């Protein structure tokens, strides 16, 4: 692995984007493992070993260790056989617009973890799903963060939080809730202690979403039908505000989820069952954008 | 019989409380918050894959690959692999 520069990215943006980087991806992915594929989907997700000039060395979409090791070795052998002119781009690549361009360095950047909570009767299965968890990100602007420290997260931000993070993604991707599915969305703070310039805050809130509609719930194995999904719970947490920014932020949204969506692996486990979503300060080097950033409306 | 708003409200509330099943979710208090967060946040073992120095975009990978004359290993998924997949 040390011989590679590892990177990760969202494949949809690369497949559909118009930036020079996206265009380069669209070229080499059509030489890779899913080249030309349209059925069952047109996705080009997977692992790609490429030269910095965009020449494909190897590609695969497998997690089998022996196979992955073999593909990486093949990619390195091909790399070693190339000359410098073939490896490197003729001119430096230019980045296109990215969600990460909006990283709110002066605001609040949180990692968002979701996981099932223990339930009566034990877990619904005995495989990887019983320990499943997921990670996303929540960004608040400096204004929104300051408002929360002052007593209340603005309504638009509360609604964004509930709509984007009330979805059950513990076992896999799930789309956000539409605006009209919000039942309750509020997050407030109250001062508990003050020490010099640092104020300790108690966070409390409510979040509830419920959607009725027609969609699939079992990957590509079922037909579109009438379904309901929901998440209803309370928020509780603690935070420290130093007058400029949050230096600690621990918030838990604990509630009951119901329903399933196409790719979230709940067709056989629709609940109701307990789930928790935890929001914590992200490390400074974590600049990955919220997965539904384009729903933020930040321009 | 006249309109008795209070009675209607009491009846409605009783009806709601009887018809609403109890939530399966636990009550979290300030005293139990830390334990709950510890349960939900992934362990170091679960986060080990994030110790790989993944650049967060293909552009970053290609730029650094060119600077260091190294091949680039791109992990591209529906949903950012370092975010919500």
Interface residues (C-beta under 8 A of the other chain):
Chain A: X1 X3 X4 X5 X6 X7 X8 X9 X10 X11 X12 X14 X19 X21 X24 X25 X29 X43 X44 X45 X46 X47 X48 X49 X50 X51 X52 X53 X54 X57 X72 X75 X76 X79 X84 X87 X88 X89 X92 X93 X95 X96 X98 X100 X113 X114 X115 X117 X119 X120 X133 X134 X135 X136 X137 X169 X172 X173 X202 X232 X233 X234 X236 X237 X238 X250 X252 X254 X255 X256 X271 X272 X273 X274 X275 X276 X277 X278 X280 X286 X287 X288 X289 X290 X291
Chain B: X21 X23 X24 X25 X26 X27 X28 X29 X30 X33 X34 X36 X37 X39 X40 X41 X42 X46 X52 X53 X54 X55 X56 X57 X58 X59 X60 X61 X62 X63 X64 X65 X66 X68 X69 X70 X71 X72 X73 X74 X75 X76 X77 X78 X79 X80 X81 X82 X83 X84 X85
